[in-house]
């Protein structure tokens, strides 16, 4: 029974670790979604700027304005490139959190199977003990009736 108690404690700890891994996965998913949202905003803004400036192609613009627009678009593209790296990093972290959760769930499942097997073994041993006792009582009663002996059960 003490091994069963130890296993129950191990299951409790594995359950806590699994819950922590689930929470970490939720946090990683949230961070990944936020990075994706930021990327979509940057891409949308860059497209909007391109469309806005593309509509004024026929208009005469000063070279300084065109120069600043080019610099702005370069910086915007740089921000998009940085955000792409952030998204890749978040994807790696998300995958690691998913693997960690899977590992903790596998550990918990294994422990539950061990406990189930131990309980089944304990129940089977108990059933065999009871059957043995019943068989012994029946044998004593048979002997008592057959040979006229009286036994008292202990």
C-alpha positions as CSV (number, residue, x, y, z in Angstrom):
1,X,0.0,0.0,0.0
2,X,2.8,2.4,0.7
3,X,4.0,2.1,-2.9
4,X,0.5,2.9,-4.0
5,X,0.6,6.0,-1.8
6,X,3.9,7.0,-3.3
7,X,2.5,6.6,-6.7
8,X,-0.5,8.8,-5.8
9,X,1.9,11.5,-4.7
10,X,3.8,11.1,-7.9
11,X,0.5,11.4,-9.9
12,X,-0.4,14.6,-7.9
13,X,3.0,16.1,-8.8
14,X,2.7,15.1,-12.4
15,X,-0.8,16.6,-12.5
16,X,0.6,19.9,-11.2
17,X,3.4,19.8,-13.8
18,X,0.9,19.1,-16.5
19,X,-1.3,22.0,-15.4
20,X,1.8,24.3,-15.4
21,X,2.7,23.1,-18.9
22,X,-0.8,23.8,-20.1
23,X,-0.6,27.3,-18.7
24,X,2.8,27.8,-20.3
25,X,1.4,26.6,-23.6
26,X,-1.5,29.1,-23.3
27,X,0.9,31.9,-22.6
28,X,3.1,30.9,-25.6
29,X,0.0,30.7,-27.8
30,X,-1.0,34.2,-26.7
31,X,2.4,35.6,-27.4
32,X,2.4,33.9,-30.8
33,X,-1.0,35.3,-31.6
34,X,0.1,38.8,-30.5
35,X,3.2,38.5,-32.7
36,X,1.1,37.4,-35.7
37,X,-1.3,40.3,-35.0
38,X,1.6,42.8,-34.9
39,X,2.9,41.4,-38.2
40,X,-0.5,41.7,-39.8
41,X,-0.8,45.3,-38.7
42,X,2.7,46.1,-40.0
43,X,1.9,44.5,-43.4
44,X,-1.4,46.2,-43.6
45,X,0.2,49.5,-42.8
46,X,2.9,49.0,-45.4
47,X,0.3,48.1,-48.1
48,X,-1.7,51.1,-47.1
49,X,1.3,53.4,-47.5
50,X,2.2,51.9,-50.8
51,X,-1.4,52.4,-52.1
52,X,-1.5,55.9,-50.7
53,X,1.8,56.9,-52.4
54,X,1.0,54.9,-55.5
55,X,-2.2,56.9,-56.1
56,X,-0.1,60.1,-56.2
57,X,2.4,58.9,-58.8
58,X,1.2,61.4,-61.4
59,X,1.5,64.3,-59.0
60,X,4.7,66.2,-58.9
61,X,6.6,65.7,-55.7
62,X,9.7,67.2,-54.3
63,X,12.8,65.0,-54.2
64,X,13.1,65.5,-50.5
65,X,9.6,64.1,-49.9
66,X,10.3,61.1,-52.1
67,X,13.6,60.5,-50.2
68,X,11.8,60.6,-46.9
69,X,9.1,58.3,-48.1
70,X,11.8,55.8,-49.3
71,X,13.5,56.0,-45.9
72,X,10.2,55.5,-44.2
73,X,9.3,52.5,-46.3
74,X,12.8,51.0,-45.7
75,X,12.3,51.4,-41.9
76,X,8.9,49.9,-42.2
77,X,10.3,46.9,-44.1
78,X,13.0,46.6,-41.5
79,X,10.3,46.4,-38.8
80,X,8.5,43.7,-40.8
81,X,11.7,41.8,-41.1
82,X,12.3,42.0,-37.3
83,X,8.7,41.0,-36.7
84,X,9.2,38.0,-38.9
85,X,12.1,36.9,-36.7
86,X,10.0,37.5,-33.6
87,X,7.3,35.3,-35.1
88,X,9.8,32.5,-35.9
89,X,11.1,32.7,-32.3
90,X,7.5,32.6,-30.9
91,X,6.8,29.6,-33.2
92,X,9.8,27.7,-31.8
93,X,8.8,28.5,-28.2
94,X,5.2,27.4,-28.9
95,X,6.4,24.1,-30.4
96,X,8.6,23.6,-27.3
97,X,5.7,24.3,-25.0
98,X,3.5,21.8,-27.0
99,X,6.2,19.1,-26.7
100,X,6.6,19.8,-22.9
101,X,2.9,19.5,-22.4
102,X,2.8,16.2,-24.4
103,X,5.7,14.9,-22.3
104,X,3.9,15.7,-19.0
105,X,0.7,14.2,-20.3
106,X,2.5,11.0,-21.3
107,X,4.2,10.9,-17.8
108,X,0.8,11.3,-16.1
109,X,-0.8,8.7,-18.3
110,X,2.0,6.2,-17.5
111,X,1.7,6.8,-13.8
112,X,-2.1,6.3,-14.0
113,X,-1.6,3.0,-15.8
114,X,0.9,1.8,-13.2
115,X,-1.6,2.7,-10.4
116,X,-4.4,1.0,-12.3
117,X,-2.3,-2.1,-12.7
118,X,-1.2,-2.1,-9.0
119,X,-4.8,-1.7,-7.9
120,X,-5.9,-4.6,-10.1
121,X,-3.1,-6.7,-8.7
122,X,-4.1,-5.8,-5.1
123,X,-7.7,-6.6,-5.8
124,X,-6.8,-9.9,-7.5
125,X,-4.6,-10.9,-4.5
126,X,-7.4,-10.0,-2.1
127,X,-9.9,-12.0,-4.1
128,X,-7.5,-15.0,-4.1
129,X,-7.0,-14.7,-0.3
130,X,-10.8,-14.6,0.2
131,X,-11.2,-17.6,-2.1
132,X,-8.5,-19.5,-0.2
133,X,-10.3,-18.8,3.1
134,X,-13.6,-19.9,1.7
135,X,-12.1,-23.1,0.3
136,X,-10.4,-23.8,3.7
137,X,-13.7,-23.3,5.6
138,X,-15.5,-25.5,3.1
139,X,-12.9,-28.2,3.5
140,X,-13.1,-28.0,7.3
141,X,-16.9,-28.3,7.2
142,X,-16.7,-31.2,4.8
143,X,-14.2,-33.0,7.1
144,X,-16.3,-32.2,10.1
145,X,-19.4,-33.7,8.5
146,X,-17.7,-36.6,7.0
147,X,-15.7,-37.6,10.1
148,X,-18.1,-36.2,12.7
149,X,-15.5,-33.7,14.0
150,X,-16.5,-30.2,15.1
151,X,-14.2,-27.4,14.4
152,X,-14.6,-23.9,15.6
153,X,-13.7,-21.1,13.1
154,X,-11.0,-18.9,14.2
